[in-house]
Amino acid sequence: MTAIEQTEAARPRGTRLPRRARRNQLLGAAQEVFVAQGYHAAAMDDIAERAGVSKPVLYQHFPGKLELYLALLDQHCEALFQAVRTALASTTDNKQRVEATMDAYFAYVEDEGGAFRLVFESDLTNEPAVRERVDRVSLQCAEAISDVIAEDTGLSTEESMLLAVGLGGVSQVVARYWLSSGSGIPRERAVGLLTSLAWRGIAGFPLHGGEPH
């Protein structure tokens, strides 16, 4: 069950929940408000009302709006990183691995909770704590991709990292465009097209040891 689903299930006021369940409920409510309104327009009053709790209950779990936002950001940055790691480990076929990795970004962006907006489209990137988290997850994903590229091609760490940053960057930018444009292209087709584009470039690097891709 997602945080937003827990919010829906636990919204009526007056319901006592275990601390972890209450925290997840509050995170779900905060996600709805932050995604809909952005950080600056959102108020703790709005979040408490969405969660069906009093403001004192909200402040028992999160001392302020920034701490609440950062908790959400931590959660969803980790979700993206794990999705990319899972995609990379899902197969040893390199073309399928590229496709799975790109699909991980598309699935992340397509999720109905809209959490990707907190990571990729935040209106709080001038806040150092937010910028650090966004930069860190981008780096973590790139490093995971880079490790695979370096192992398979024998390219240097620096060269592999350059390609990995490009692959991750293209994936998230195109996925966001695909969603925002309201394109009628199915996700599977969109991922397939992007994979074909990326693979034609990556396949030009021979496998380490001279074996074909």
N, C-alpha and C positions, 0 to 999 in steps of 0.2 A: 504494500500500500504506500503510495506517495505521500509527501507531506501535505499536499493540497487535498488529497482524498481523506486524510486524517482530519483535516480542518473541517471538511464537509460533515464527517461522521460525528465530530465533537463540538459542533457550533453552538447548540443551545446553551444559554447561560445557566450557571449554577451547578453544572456537572463537575464533579471532582474526578480528576484524572491523575494517574501516576506522573511523577515529575517528568520523566522522559517523554511520555505520551503528550503531556501538556506542552513541552518544549517543541516537539514536532508539529503540534497543532498550531502553535504561534508562528513557527517558521513558515508553515503553509499559508497562513493568513497574510504574513508579511510579504511572501512571494507574490501573492495575488495583487497586493496593493502596490508594491514597488514596480512590478511589471506594467501595471496599468497606468500608474501616475509618475513613475520615475522617483528617484531618491528625494529630490528637493521638494517636490509637491506633496509627497506622502507625509502623513503625520501619525504619531503614535496613537492618537485618538482613533484614526481610521483603522489602524491595525487591530487595536483592542476591540473595536466594534465588529470588524470582520470576523475576528476569532470568537466573539461572544463572551468576552471576559472584561473585567474592569482594568483600568490602567495600572493600579497597584499590582495586580497579578502579572501583567506584562512586564513591569519593572522588576518583579522578583526574579525573572529569568534573564532579562537583558537590561543593563543599566541605562542604555540610550539607543537612539535610532541607528547610529553608526555601528555599534556593537552587534545589533540585530542584522544589519545589512552585511557585515563582514562574516557573520556566522552562516548566512545564506550563501555568500560568495564562496566560502571554504567548502561547503557541501557540494555546490554545483561545479566548482573547479575540479574537485576530486572525482566527481561523476564523469566528467569529460576525460580526464586522464585515464581512468580505469576503462572507459569505453575504447579509447585508442589502444591501450595495452592489450585488451581482450581481442580486438580486431587483428592486431599484429601477430598474436599467438594462435589465431584461429586456423591457420593453414601454413604449409611450407611452400605452396605455389605462389611465386612472387606477384604475378598479375592479380590473382585472387586476393592476395594480401593488400595490394594497393587499393583494390575495389572495396574490400572490407573496411579499410581505414577511412576511405572517403565516405563510405556509407555511415560510419560511426559519427562523423561530423553532421551529415544530413539528418540522421536520426535524432541527434542532440538538438539541432535547430528546430526540427519538426515537432518536438515534444510539446504537447498542448499547454503545459505549464508556463512556457515562454522563458524558462530560466536562462536560456542563452543570451537574452537581452541584458541580464545582469553582468555577464562575463564579457560579451563582445560589443555591447551598445550602452554601457553604463554612462549615466550623466554625472558620475562622480570620479572620473579618472584623474582629476587633479588632486584627489586625496591620496597621499603616498601609500597608505595601507591597502587601498583598492588597487592602485597601479602595480604595487609589488605582487599582489596575488594574481592579477591578470597576466603580468609578465612571467611569473613563475610557472603557471600552468601551460602557457605557450611554450616555454623553454622545456618543461618536462615532456610534453608531447613531441616536440622536435627531437629531443635527445633519444626518446624511445624509437622514433622512426629512423633517426640517424644511425643508431646501433645496428639495425637490420641492414641498412644500406651499406654501411662499412663492412659488415661481415660478409655480405653477398658479393660486393664489387671489389673490395680491396682498396677503395678510395680512402684518402686520408680522413682523419676525424674532422678537420675543417671543411673539406670538400663535401663529406657526407652530411654535415650539419647544414651547410648551405642548401643542399637539395631538400633536406628534411623540412627546413623552415619554409621553403617554397611550396612543398607539397601540403603541409598543414595550413599555410596561409591561403593558398588557392582553395582548398577544401572548404574552409569556414566562410570565406568571402562569397564563393559561388553558392554554397548552401543557403546563406542568408539572402542572396539575391533571388534564388529560386523560390524561397518562401514568400518574400515581400512582394515579388512581382505577380503573385497569384497565377503563376504559370500552370497551364494544363498538362505539363509534362509530368508523368508519374515519377515518383522518387527513384524507382529502380532504373528507369530510362535515363534520368538526369545523372545518376551516379555512373551508369554505364558509359555515357558520353564523356564525362569528365575523366573517367578511368582510361578510356581510349586515348584521350589527349595526353594525359600524364604518362601512360605506359609507353607511348611512342618515343618519349624522351628518355625515360628511365631504362628502357630496354636497350638503348644505345650503349649503355655501360656494360661491358662483358662481366659475367660472373667471375668471382675470384677463382683462379685456377683455370680459366679459359672455357669453362663449361657453358653451354647455351642456356638462356633464360627459359 
